[in-house]
Structure formats: C-alpha cells, structure tokens
Amino acid sequence: MFMASFNEAFFLGERMRESLKWSSVKVDSEAVDAVLAKNNLPYAIAHILVSRGIDQADKVESFLAPRLAGLSDPFLLPDMAEAVARIWKAKDQNEHILIYGDYDVDGVCSTALLTRMLRRLGMHVDAFIPERIGDGYGVTIHALERALKMHSATLIITVDCGTNSIEALKQANQQGVDVIVTDHHEPTFPYAEALACINPKLGTYSDLTILCGAGVAFKLVHALLKQGRNEDRKEADQVDLREGLDLVALATVADMVPLIKENRILVDNGLKQMKQTVWKGLSALIQLVGDKSAVTSSVCGFQLGPRINAAGRMGSPMKAFDLLMMDNLEVSRKQASILDQLNRDRRNLEKLVYNEALQQIETCDASER
C-alpha cells in the first residue's frame, strides 16, 4: 500500500511540474497610472498592486500599511456572544477551564495565547494538547478522557479543532462539561453540538473564513476584553491584547492561510510586536535562529515554525507549549535548544525515510526490467 501511494504521488508530482507554465496578467495601464498619481510608489509595485485588484487609494494604503483599526468586530463570528458570556460566568463562579489544543504550530500558539490571556484575566486555566500517535487528531474520546483525568474542568475551550468531533463532545456533555469550540476547519454537516461553535466557516462574513486557529482565538480574547470593559470589569483593562499578536502572526504564517485582509493586518502588526515580545520562550527561540530585528514571515515559516512543530512530530507537543509559557529566559533557552534538537532529529528521520523510499522504487524498477 505504501509503495503504491508513494509511486502515485511521485509521478503525479512529475506530471504537475511538466504542466506548469508561466502566464502574464493583463493590467490596465490607465489604472496603474492612476495609482502612481495618488501614491509615491515605484512603477513595478504599482503594476503588481493593480494586477491583484488593489487599484484604489484606500486599498493601496490598507495593503501596504495594515492597521489594527481595520480589524472587524469579533462579535461578527458565530456564537461569540454565547461563548463570552459563558467564560465570564466561569470567572465569576471560580470554575476551572481547560484549553484543549492541537499539536501543530497553530494549535500550540493558540493554546498558549488563550491560556495566558485568560489567566491574566484571573481565571483558573489548564492546558492539554493531545499527542499525534497515541491520541489522534482533534478531540477524540480517548484524548478527552485523558484530559479530564489530568485536569478537573467544568468548561473546555478547544482551539484549532473540535468542529467535527461529534462523539467526543457528546460525551463531554454527558459528563456535565460545557464545550466552547474555536476552530477554522471545514465543518461537516451535522457538526458537533457545543455550547458555542466559533468557526468563521459557519458564519456569514466571508472575509473572516481565512483566519487560522490562532486568529479565531485572538478574536475570542478581543471579544472577552470588549465585553469586560463594557461591564466595567477592572481585569479587562489590565490586559494588552497586542501582546498576543506575535503568536498569532507566527501561527498564521505557519498554517499557510492567505496573507490578505485581516490575516495581513495580524501578521504585519504581529511581526512588529515580535521585536518586543513579552513571551520569553518565543524570545529564546528567536535568539536561537537569528535576531529579533530581522524576523520576517520567512523566518516564521522556515525557522520558528518547524521547531515548534517538531515537538508534536517527535514526541510531545507540550514541550513547545511549555517553552511558550516560560517566564525565565535562561530556562527558555535550554528548552529552545531541546526543540532545535528535535527538529534536527525530524529532518534526519525524513531524509532516512525519503532515501529508503527511493531505494524501494529503484529495487522495484530493477525487478520489472
């Protein structure tokens, strides 16, 4: 089975490469001239912008200088009001909340973001991230049982997963545990029944469907703070939402969602926030791969992301979560080195598997001659 699927993928890739051709986009020269007249830009940049449909002054400005003021109201997401009310109720009644994440970069960053922000709001919060091999993807019954055995909670908030975890959420309900889902994956119908399911793909605002899991988690925190300030809750005034932007930027780039619209705002401002990050673990990881002042989307995608991902691929994703949650820089550096070694091990293992697959192909071809 492995040989068949590998061969099919290999030869499909070869056919796709052969079929790729460069194509030119026809651009209205008058539109380019208009953009040049209103913006101090090189001709090539104006040409590219127009080719992408960015041909109005306000669109050019928002594309080249994305501002946080351009973010939409978080309550536009489905079930947001119900989720916010339930979380503040948990705070008022001193309940224990469990953040249930996913094991990739998006899930780990989302879990760290929501855990720290809710703790800053004075809530009792624990975190759980399932293991790739033993627990499987998403909210499974096995992983849910393990999570609740480790952490007694009356409210679970999922991040980057849960929309389609029908059986597991049904079991949580039977155990008297409320579940709030925050996710961005495509829903099946029917999807899981939860107290609230904050998934932009279930909403009516198409611009928000491009958000990754961390983007949705960020929206939840934004809504909590907004509602808290409306209710004159002092704790809401003590949390700076911008402190989570760097994790959102890292997750957004690593999850390979389109860097347009709100994602562009989050990443642009998140990269700026990364230069003054308050996350000691992230700072240690950045120091390991380069310099804060030189962090770009490429660094996030090809340097930081793979090291966080390696924890879930080669062992426990909680090692990456623990790094992000650390408050001591020296301890963080040691943990960052552990992730760096895991990433090397991952690369060596992938190279070994690749070479073995090629050897099998060569052996198979030789036997058929």
C-alpha positions as CSV (number, residue, x, y, z in Angstrom):
1,M,0.0,0.0,0.0
2,F,2.8,2.4,0.9
3,M,4.6,1.7,-2.3
4,A,1.5,2.3,-4.4
5,S,0.6,5.6,-2.8
6,F,4.2,6.8,-2.9
7,N,4.6,6.0,-6.6
8,E,1.3,7.6,-7.4
9,A,2.2,10.8,-5.5
10,F,5.7,10.8,-7.1
11,F,4.6,10.5,-10.7
12,L,1.6,12.9,-10.1
13,G,4.1,15.5,-9.0
14,E,6.2,14.9,-12.1
15,R,3.2,15.4,-14.3
16,M,2.2,18.6,-12.5
17,R,5.7,20.0,-12.9
18,E,5.6,19.3,-16.6
19,S,2.2,21.1,-17.0
20,L,3.2,24.3,-15.1
21,K,3.6,27.3,-17.3
22,W,4.2,30.9,-16.7
23,S,1.3,33.2,-17.6
24,S,1.1,37.0,-17.7
25,V,-1.7,39.1,-16.2
26,K,-3.1,41.8,-18.4
27,V,-3.1,45.1,-16.5
28,D,-5.0,48.3,-17.3
29,S,-2.2,50.8,-17.8
30,E,-4.6,53.7,-17.0
31,A,-5.3,52.1,-13.6
32,V,-1.5,51.8,-13.0
33,D,-1.1,55.5,-13.9
34,A,-3.9,56.4,-11.5
35,V,-2.2,54.5,-8.6
36,L,1.1,56.2,-9.4
37,A,-0.5,59.6,-9.4
38,K,-2.0,59.1,-5.9
39,N,0.8,57.1,-4.3
40,N,4.5,57.6,-4.2
41,L,5.4,54.2,-5.5
42,P,7.8,52.6,-8.0
43,Y,6.1,51.6,-11.3
44,A,6.7,47.9,-10.7
45,I,5.0,48.0,-7.3
46,A,2.0,49.9,-8.8
47,H,1.8,47.4,-11.6
48,I,1.7,44.4,-9.2
49,L,-0.9,46.0,-7.0
50,V,-3.2,46.7,-9.9
51,S,-2.7,43.2,-11.2
52,R,-4.0,42.0,-7.8
53,G,-7.1,44.2,-7.9
54,I,-5.6,46.8,-5.5
55,D,-6.3,49.9,-7.5
56,Q,-8.0,52.3,-5.1
57,A,-6.1,54.7,-2.8
58,D,-7.7,53.2,0.4
59,K,-7.0,49.7,-0.8
60,V,-3.3,50.5,-1.5
61,E,-2.9,52.1,1.9
62,S,-4.5,49.2,3.8
63,F,-2.4,46.7,1.8
64,L,0.9,48.5,2.3
65,A,0.3,49.7,5.9
66,P,-2.2,47.4,7.6
67,R,-3.6,48.9,10.8
68,L,-5.2,47.2,13.8
69,A,-8.1,49.6,13.4
70,G,-9.0,47.7,10.3
71,L,-9.9,44.5,12.3
72,S,-13.6,43.7,12.3
73,D,-15.8,43.4,15.3
74,P,-15.1,40.0,17.0
75,F,-18.8,39.6,17.7
76,L,-19.4,39.1,13.9
77,L,-18.2,35.5,14.4
78,P,-20.9,32.9,15.1
79,D,-21.8,32.1,18.7
80,M,-19.3,34.7,20.0
81,A,-21.8,36.3,22.4
82,E,-22.7,32.9,24.0
83,A,-19.1,32.0,24.4
84,V,-18.1,35.2,26.0
85,A,-21.0,35.1,28.5
86,R,-20.1,31.5,29.5
87,I,-16.4,32.3,30.0
88,W,-17.1,35.4,32.2
89,K,-19.6,33.2,34.1
90,A,-16.8,30.7,34.7
91,K,-14.6,33.5,36.0
92,D,-17.4,34.8,38.4
93,Q,-18.1,31.3,39.7
94,N,-14.4,30.4,40.1
95,E,-14.7,27.4,37.7
96,H,-11.8,25.5,36.2
97,I,-11.3,26.0,32.5
98,L,-9.4,23.6,30.2
99,I,-7.9,24.8,26.9
100,Y,-7.8,21.8,24.5
101,G,-5.4,22.5,21.6
102,D,-4.0,20.9,18.5
103,Y,-0.4,19.6,18.1
104,D,0.8,21.8,15.2
105,V,2.2,25.4,15.3
106,D,-1.3,26.9,15.0
107,G,-2.7,24.8,17.8
108,V,0.3,25.3,20.2
109,C,0.3,29.0,19.7
110,S,-3.5,29.2,20.1
111,T,-3.3,27.2,23.3
112,A,-0.6,29.4,24.7
113,L,-2.3,32.6,23.7
114,L,-5.7,31.7,25.2
115,T,-4.2,30.1,28.4
116,R,-2.1,33.1,29.2
117,M,-4.7,35.7,28.4
118,L,-7.4,34.0,30.5
119,R,-5.0,33.7,33.4
120,R,-4.3,37.4,33.0
121,L,-8.0,37.9,33.5
122,G,-7.8,36.0,36.8
123,M,-9.3,32.7,35.6
124,H,-8.2,29.2,36.6
125,V,-6.9,27.7,33.4
126,D,-5.1,24.5,32.5
127,A,-4.0,23.3,29.0
128,F,-4.0,20.0,27.2
129,I,-2.6,19.2,23.8
130,P,-3.1,15.6,22.5
131,E,-0.2,13.5,21.2
132,R,-0.1,12.7,17.5
133,I,0.4,9.0,17.8
134,G,-1.5,8.0,21.0
135,D,-4.4,10.4,20.8
136,G,-5.0,11.1,17.2
137,Y,-6.2,14.3,15.6
138,G,-8.7,16.7,17.1
139,V,-10.9,16.0,20.1
140,T,-11.2,12.2,20.4
141,I,-12.9,10.3,23.1
142,H,-9.6,8.8,24.2
143,A,-7.9,12.1,24.4
144,L,-10.9,13.8,26.1
145,E,-10.9,11.1,28.8
146,R,-7.2,11.6,29.4
147,A,-7.5,15.3,29.5
148,L,-10.3,15.3,32.1
149,K,-8.5,12.7,34.2
150,M,-5.5,15.1,34.3
151,H,-7.5,18.3,34.8
152,S,-10.8,18.6,36.5
153,A,-12.8,21.2,34.5
154,T,-16.4,22.2,34.0
155,L,-15.6,24.2,30.8
156,I,-13.5,23.2,27.9
157,I,-12.4,25.6,25.2
158,T,-11.0,24.0,22.1
159,V,-8.6,25.8,19.8
160,D,-7.9,24.9,16.2
161,C,-10.1,21.8,16.5
162,G,-13.4,20.4,17.6
163,T,-15.9,21.4,14.9
164,N,-16.4,17.8,13.7
165,S,-15.7,15.9,17.0
166,I,-19.3,14.8,17.3
167,E,-18.8,11.8,19.6
168,A,-16.3,13.3,21.9
169,L,-18.3,16.5,22.5
170,K,-21.4,14.4,23.1
171,Q,-19.5,12.5,25.8
172,A,-18.3,15.8,27.4
173,N,-21.9,17.0,27.5
174,Q,-23.0,13.7,29.2
175,Q,-20.3,14.3,31.8
176,G,-21.7,17.8,32.6
177,V,-18.8,19.6,30.9
178,D,-19.6,22.6,28.7
179,V,-17.6,22.9,25.5
180,I,-16.8,26.0,23.5
181,V,-15.3,25.3,20.1
182,T,-12.9,27.7,18.4
183,D,-11.8,26.4,15.1
184,H,-11.3,27.3,11.5
185,H,-11.5,23.9,9.7
186,E,-14.2,23.0,7.2
187,P,-17.3,21.7,9.0
188,T,-19.2,18.5,8.2
189,F,-22.9,18.5,8.4
190,P,-24.1,17.8,11.0
191,Y,-21.2,19.1,13.0
192,A,-20.5,18.7,16.7
193,E,-23.0,20.1,19.2
194,A,-21.3,22.5,21.5
195,L,-22.4,25.3,23.8
196,A,-20.8,27.6,21.2
197,C,-19.0,26.9,18.0
198,I,-16.9,29.8,16.9
199,N,-15.9,28.8,13.4
200,P,-15.8,31.6,10.7
201,K,-16.8,29.0,8.1
202,L,-20.1,28.6,9.9
203,G,-20.7,32.4,9.8
204,T,-21.9,34.8,7.1
205,Y,-18.8,37.0,6.8
206,S,-16.6,35.6,4.1
207,D,-13.7,37.9,4.9
208,L,-13.2,36.0,8.2
209,T,-13.1,32.5,6.7
210,I,-9.4,32.8,6.0
211,L,-8.5,33.1,9.7
212,C,-6.3,30.3,11.2
213,G,-7.0,28.8,14.7
214,A,-4.9,31.5,16.4
215,G,-6.7,34.2,14.6
216,V,-10.0,32.8,15.9
217,A,-8.6,32.5,19.4
218,F,-7.4,36.1,19.2
219,K,-10.9,37.2,18.2
220,L,-12.3,35.4,21.3
221,V,-9.9,37.3,23.6
222,H,-10.8,40.5,21.8
223,A,-14.5,39.9,22.4
224,L,-13.8,39.0,26.1
225,L,-11.9,42.2,26.7
226,K,-14.5,44.3,24.8
227,Q,-17.4,42.8,26.8
228,G,-15.4,43.1,30.1
229,R,-14.7,46.8,29.5
230,N,-18.4,47.3,28.7
231,E,-19.3,45.8,32.0
232,D,-16.6,47.8,33.9
233,R,-14.5,44.8,34.8
234,K,-11.2,46.1,36.0
235,E,-9.3,43.0,35.0
236,A,-10.2,43.6,31.3
237,D,-8.3,47.0,31.5
238,Q,-5.2,45.2,32.7
239,V,-4.7,43.0,29.6
240,D,-3.0,44.3,26.5
241,L,-4.3,42.4,23.5
242,R,-1.3,43.4,21.4
243,E,0.9,41.2,23.5
244,G,-0.6,38.2,21.7
245,L,-0.2,39.4,18.2
246,D,3.3,37.9,17.7
247,L,2.0,34.4,18.4
248,V,-0.9,35.0,16.0
249,A,1.5,36.1,13.3
250,L,3.7,33.0,13.8
251,A,0.7,30.7,13.6
252,T,-0.9,32.4,10.7
253,V,2.3,32.2,8.6
254,A,3.0,28.6,9.6
255,D,-0.6,27.4,8.9
256,M,-0.2,28.8,5.3
257,V,-3.5,30.6,5.2
258,P,-3.8,33.5,2.7
259,L,-1.9,36.6,3.9
260,I,-4.7,39.0,2.8
261,K,-7.4,41.0,4.6
262,E,-7.4,40.5,8.4
263,N,-4.6,38.0,8.2
264,R,-2.4,40.6,6.6
265,I,-3.2,43.0,9.5
266,L,-2.5,40.4,12.1
267,V,0.8,39.3,10.6
268,D,2.1,42.8,9.8
269,N,1.5,44.0,13.3
270,G,2.5,40.7,14.8
271,L,5.9,40.8,13.2
272,K,6.4,44.3,14.7
273,Q,5.3,43.0,18.1
274,M,7.8,40.2,17.8
275,K,10.6,42.7,18.1
276,Q,9.5,43.5,21.6
277,T,7.8,40.2,22.5
278,V,6.9,39.6,26.1
279,W,7.0,35.8,25.6
280,K,10.3,34.7,27.0
281,G,10.1,31.3,25.2
282,L,9.5,32.9,21.9
283,S,12.3,35.3,22.5
284,A,14.7,32.4,23.2
285,L,13.6,30.6,20.1
286,I,14.2,33.8,18.0
287,Q,17.7,34.2,19.5
288,L,18.5,30.6,18.6
289,V,17.7,31.1,14.9
290,G,18.6,34.8,14.4
291,D,17.9,38.3,15.5
292,K,14.6,39.9,16.7
293,S,15.1,42.9,14.4
294,A,15.3,40.6,11.4
295,V,12.2,38.4,12.0
296,T,10.2,38.1,8.8
297,S,7.4,35.9,7.6
298,S,10.1,33.6,6.1
299,V,11.8,33.2,9.5
300,C,8.4,32.3,11.0
301,G,7.6,29.8,8.3
302,F,11.0,28.2,7.8
303,Q,12.8,28.6,11.2
304,L,10.5,29.1,14.1
305,G,7.5,27.1,12.9
306,P,9.4,23.9,12.2
307,R,11.0,23.9,15.6
308,I,7.6,24.2,17.3
309,N,6.1,21.6,15.0
310,A,9.0,19.2,15.8
311,A,7.8,18.7,19.4
312,G,4.5,17.2,18.2
313,R,6.1,15.2,15.5
314,M,8.9,13.7,17.5
315,G,7.4,13.5,21.0
316,S,5.0,15.6,23.0
317,P,3.7,19.0,21.7
318,M,3.5,20.1,25.4
319,K,7.3,20.7,25.1
320,A,6.6,23.5,22.7
321,F,3.7,24.8,24.7
322,D,5.9,24.8,27.9
323,L,8.5,26.8,26.0
324,L,6.0,29.5,25.1
325,M,4.7,29.7,28.6
326,M,8.0,30.1,30.4
327,D,8.9,33.3,32.2
328,N,12.6,32.7,32.7
329,L,14.8,33.5,29.7
330,E,17.7,31.2,30.7
331,V,15.4,28.2,31.2
332,S,13.7,29.1,28.0
333,R,17.0,28.9,26.1
334,K,17.5,25.4,27.3
335,Q,14.0,24.4,26.2
336,A,14.5,26.1,22.9
337,S,17.7,24.0,22.4
338,I,15.6,20.9,23.0
339,L,13.2,21.9,20.3
340,D,16.1,22.6,18.0
341,Q,17.5,19.1,18.5
342,L,14.0,17.6,17.9
343,N,13.9,19.5,14.7
344,R,17.2,18.1,13.6
345,D,16.1,14.6,14.5
346,R,12.9,15.2,12.5
347,R,14.9,16.3,9.4
348,N,17.2,13.3,9.7
349,L,14.3,10.9,10.0
350,E,12.5,12.4,7.0
351,K,15.8,12.1,5.0
352,L,16.1,8.5,6.0
353,V,12.5,7.7,5.0
354,Y,12.9,9.5,1.7
355,N,16.1,7.6,0.9
356,E,14.5,4.3,1.8
357,A,11.5,5.1,-0.4
358,L,13.8,5.9,-3.4
359,Q,15.7,2.6,-2.8
360,Q,12.4,0.7,-2.9
361,I,11.4,2.4,-6.1
362,E,14.8,1.6,-7.7
363,T,14.6,-2.0,-6.5
364,C,11.0,-2.3,-7.9
365,D,12.0,-0.9,-11.3
366,A,15.1,-3.2,-11.5
367,S,12.9,-6.3,-10.8
368,E,10.5,-5.3,-13.6
369,R,13.1,-5.0,-16.2
